[in-house]
Amino acid sequence: MNFEEELERKTGEAEEVIRGYLPGPEGFQRRVLEAMDYAVSAGGKRLRPLLMRESAALFGDVGEELSCFMAAIEFIHTYSLIHDDLPALDNDDYRRGRKTTHVVYGEDIAVIAGDGLLNYAYETALRAFDKSVTIEDYQRTGLAMKILGRKAGVYGMVGGQCADLLAERPETEVPEEMLLFIHKNKTAALIQAAMTIGAVLAGADEKAVERIERCAENIGVAFQIQDDILDVTGSLEVLGKPTGSDEKNHKLTYVAMHGLEESKRQVEALSEEAVGILKGFPQRNAFLEALVEHLIYREK
């Protein structure tokens, strides 16, 4: 297997799925639809849709329901980036090598573009019920909806974002437990949603889904620690966004708490455990195993 060629092909397929569900600009709401399109069209790794599809492949064939959730989770991820970049939060002017949504469209439209993508994500995911055929299909889609809602909400990504904002305040003492809570929820929760939804829709049993969830948590935490590492060691030209924003925003990161070398060791340990879990399933997915390592050890 040529991993780079497979990655390019599969990312292109995920891109087609996402574009297929994205609404076109029309009517009096045209401006917000244009902003939504601008944000989604910025590209990126399409990590979450890819992880969803490849996790499903571990357990068998999946119907068209999967495509609805692939698009939905990317819409949720993109809305979170729009809001993260706002002046009230990280105040970043560049994302994926081009100006952020609020810089191009203004803060007001950027806020409602994020709102629009979040709501449209659930509209898109709910279309999976239209594609369900058997009772089992409906049950799996219902469980996938439950996972998506919880992992994206206050007991997942939004909860992690809240803790992250509080941790930036000078009066807040941030123990390691809080820092790991932020990583496990702000970053890992949506990766968990992607991988467990893929497994659920493919008919994985409860124990297998639990193992996938653990694997995804490791991937998410390692991914965030690597992001913190790159914020120190990377550059705008390579990353497509400014570096040093964590220090600028007074964020306590894993790197700041434990140092660069220990952070790298933790990334390696989490990666090895995640890949080990994947290798333990009866049906191997060599591309997924390579993808996990590629994403965790990325340079941008």
C-alpha positions in Angstrom: 0.0 0.0 0.0 1.2 3.5 -0.9 -0.1 5.4 2.1 0.2 8.9 0.6 -1.7 7.9 -2.5 -4.4 6.1 -0.5 -4.6 9.1 1.8 -5.1 11.5 -1.1 -7.7 9.3 -2.7 -9.7 8.7 0.4 -9.5 12.4 1.5 -10.8 13.3 -2.0 -13.7 10.9 -1.5 -14.5 12.4 1.9 -14.4 15.9 0.3 -17.0 14.8 -2.2 -19.3 13.5 0.5 -18.9 16.8 2.5 -19.5 19.0 -0.6 -22.5 16.9 -1.5 -24.3 17.9 1.7 -23.2 21.5 1.9 -26.1 23.9 1.0 -25.6 26.5 -1.8 -25.9 30.2 -1.1 -29.4 31.4 -1.8 -32.2 33.7 -0.6 -32.0 36.4 2.1 -29.7 34.2 4.1 -27.2 34.0 1.3 -24.5 35.8 3.2 -24.4 33.3 6.1 -24.5 30.4 3.6 -21.5 31.9 1.8 -19.6 32.2 5.1 -20.5 28.6 6.0 -19.2 27.4 2.5 -16.0 29.5 2.9 -15.2 27.9 6.2 -15.9 24.3 5.1 -14.1 24.9 1.8 -10.9 25.9 3.6 -10.0 22.2 3.3 -8.0 20.5 6.0 -7.2 16.9 6.7 -10.9 15.8 6.9 -9.6 13.7 9.8 -12.9 13.0 11.5 -14.8 11.8 8.4 -11.9 9.6 7.4 -11.6 8.1 10.9 -15.4 7.4 10.8 -15.3 5.6 7.5 -12.1 3.6 8.3 -13.5 2.6 11.8 -16.6 1.3 10.1 -14.5 -0.7 7.7 -13.1 -2.7 10.7 -16.5 -4.2 11.3 -18.2 -4.6 7.9 -20.3 -2.9 5.2 -22.2 0.2 6.0 -25.1 1.8 4.1 -25.6 5.4 3.0 -26.3 6.4 6.6 -22.5 6.8 7.1 -22.2 9.6 4.5 -24.7 11.7 6.5 -22.7 11.4 9.6 -19.4 12.0 7.8 -20.6 15.3 6.6 -22.3 16.2 9.9 -19.2 15.7 12.0 -17.1 17.9 9.6 -19.7 20.6 9.8 -19.5 20.5 13.7 -15.7 20.5 13.6 -15.7 23.5 11.2 -18.2 25.5 13.4 -16.0 25.0 16.4 -13.0 26.4 14.4 -15.0 29.5 13.3 -15.9 30.2 17.0 -12.4 29.3 18.3 -10.8 31.9 15.9 -13.1 34.7 17.1 -11.6 37.7 18.9 -13.4 36.8 22.1 -11.7 33.4 22.1 -8.3 32.7 20.4 -8.4 35.9 18.1 -6.6 34.2 15.2 -6.5 35.8 11.8 -5.4 32.8 9.8 -6.7 29.2 9.5 -5.4 26.6 7.1 -3.3 29.2 5.3 -6.0 31.8 4.6 -7.9 34.5 6.5 -10.3 33.3 9.1 -14.1 33.6 8.6 -14.6 36.6 11.0 -11.8 38.5 9.2 -13.5 38.0 5.8 -17.2 38.2 6.8 -17.1 40.1 10.1 -17.6 38.8 13.6 -21.4 39.0 13.4 -21.7 36.8 10.3 -19.0 34.5 11.6 -20.9 33.8 14.8 -24.1 32.9 13.0 -22.1 30.9 10.3 -20.9 28.8 13.2 -24.4 28.5 14.6 -25.7 27.6 11.1 -23.1 24.8 10.6 -23.9 23.3 14.0 -27.6 23.2 13.4 -27.2 22.1 9.8 -25.0 19.2 11.0 -27.9 17.8 12.9 -30.2 18.3 10.0 -27.7 16.4 7.8 -27.2 13.5 10.3 -31.0 13.1 10.7 -31.2 12.4 7.0 -29.6 9.0 7.8 -33.1 7.9 9.0 -34.4 8.4 5.5 -31.7 5.9 4.3 -32.4 3.3 7.0 -34.1 0.1 5.9 -34.2 -2.4 8.7 -35.1 -2.0 12.4 -31.4 -2.5 13.1 -30.6 0.4 10.8 -32.9 2.7 12.7 -31.6 1.6 16.0 -28.0 2.1 15.0 -28.8 5.5 13.5 -30.5 6.5 16.7 -27.5 5.5 18.8 -25.2 7.3 16.4 -27.3 10.5 16.9 -27.1 10.1 20.6 -23.3 9.8 20.5 -23.0 12.8 18.1 -25.1 15.0 20.3 -23.3 14.2 23.6 -19.7 14.2 22.3 -20.3 17.6 20.6 -22.1 19.2 23.6 -21.5 20.2 27.2 -20.4 16.7 28.2 -17.9 16.7 25.3 -16.4 19.3 23.1 -18.3 22.3 24.5 -17.5 21.3 28.0 -13.8 21.1 27.1 -14.0 24.5 25.5 -15.5 26.0 28.6 -12.7 24.5 30.8 -10.1 25.7 28.3 -11.4 29.3 28.6 -11.5 29.2 32.4 -8.0 27.9 32.4 -6.8 31.0 30.6 -7.8 33.3 33.4 -4.9 34.4 35.6 -6.8 33.5 38.8 -7.4 29.9 37.7 -5.0 27.3 39.1 -4.9 24.5 36.4 -3.9 21.1 37.8 -2.9 18.3 35.4 -6.4 16.7 35.9 -8.0 19.8 34.4 -5.6 20.0 31.5 -6.3 16.3 30.6 -10.0 17.0 30.9 -9.6 19.8 28.3 -7.7 17.6 26.0 -10.1 14.6 26.4 -13.1 16.8 25.7 -12.2 19.8 23.5 -10.2 17.6 21.1 -10.7 13.9 21.7 -14.5 13.9 22.2 -15.2 14.6 18.5 -12.6 12.1 17.4 -14.4 9.6 19.7 -17.7 10.5 18.1 -16.3 9.9 14.6 -14.8 6.5 15.4 -17.6 5.1 17.6 -20.3 6.2 15.2 -18.5 4.4 12.4 -18.3 1.3 14.5 -21.9 1.5 15.6 -23.2 2.0 12.1 -21.2 -1.0 11.0 -22.7 -3.2 13.7 -19.9 -3.5 16.2 -20.9 -4.9 19.6 -20.7 -2.9 22.8 -17.3 -4.2 23.9 -15.8 -3.4 20.5 -17.3 0.1 20.6 -15.8 0.6 24.1 -12.3 -0.4 22.7 -12.7 2.0 19.8 -13.7 4.8 22.2 -10.5 4.2 24.2 -8.4 4.1 21.1 -10.0 7.4 19.9 -9.4 9.1 23.3 -5.7 8.2 22.9 -5.6 9.6 19.4 -7.3 12.8 20.4 -5.1 13.5 23.4 -1.9 12.7 21.4 -3.2 14.9 18.6 -3.7 17.8 20.9 -0.3 17.4 22.6 1.3 17.3 19.2 -0.7 20.5 18.3 0.8 22.1 21.4 4.3 20.9 20.3 3.8 22.4 16.9 2.6 25.7 18.3 6.1 25.9 19.9 8.3 24.4 17.1 6.3 25.1 13.9 5.9 28.1 11.6 3.1 30.0 9.9 4.3 28.9 6.5 4.1 25.2 7.4 1.1 25.2 9.7 -1.0 27.7 7.8 -1.8 29.5 11.1 0.2 31.6 13.5 2.4 29.9 16.0 2.9 31.0 19.6 -0.8 31.6 20.1 -0.9 29.4 23.2 1.6 31.6 24.9 0.0 34.7 23.7 -3.4 33.6 25.1 -1.7 32.4 28.4 -2.8 28.8 27.8 -1.3 26.2 30.0 -0.4 23.4 27.7 1.0 19.9 28.2 4.3 21.3 26.8 4.3 24.1 29.3 3.6 21.8 32.1 5.9 18.9 31.2 8.4 20.2 28.7 9.0 19.4 25.1 10.8 16.0 25.5 8.3 14.5 27.9 5.4 15.7 25.7 7.0 13.9 22.7 7.3 10.7 24.8 3.7 10.9 25.8 2.6 11.3 22.2 4.6 8.2 21.3 3.1 6.2 24.2 -0.5 7.2 23.4 0.0 6.4 19.7 1.5 3.0 20.4 -1.5 2.1 22.6 -4.0 3.4 20.1 -2.5 1.3 17.2 -2.2 -1.7 19.5 -6.0 -1.6 20.1 -6.6 -1.4 16.4 -4.3 -4.4 15.7 -6.3 -6.4 18.3 -9.5 -6.6 16.1 -10.0 -9.7 14.0 -10.3 -7.6 10.8 -7.2 -5.4 10.4 -7.2 -2.1 8.7 -3.6 -1.2 7.7 -4.6 2.2 6.3 -6.3 3.2 9.5 -3.3 2.1 11.6 -1.0 4.1 9.3 -3.4 7.1 9.3 -3.3 7.3 13.1 0.5 7.4 13.2 0.5 9.9 10.3 -1.9 12.3 12.0 -0.3 12.1 15.5 3.2 12.6 14.2 2.3 15.3 11.7 4.3 18.5 11.1 1.3 20.6 10.3 
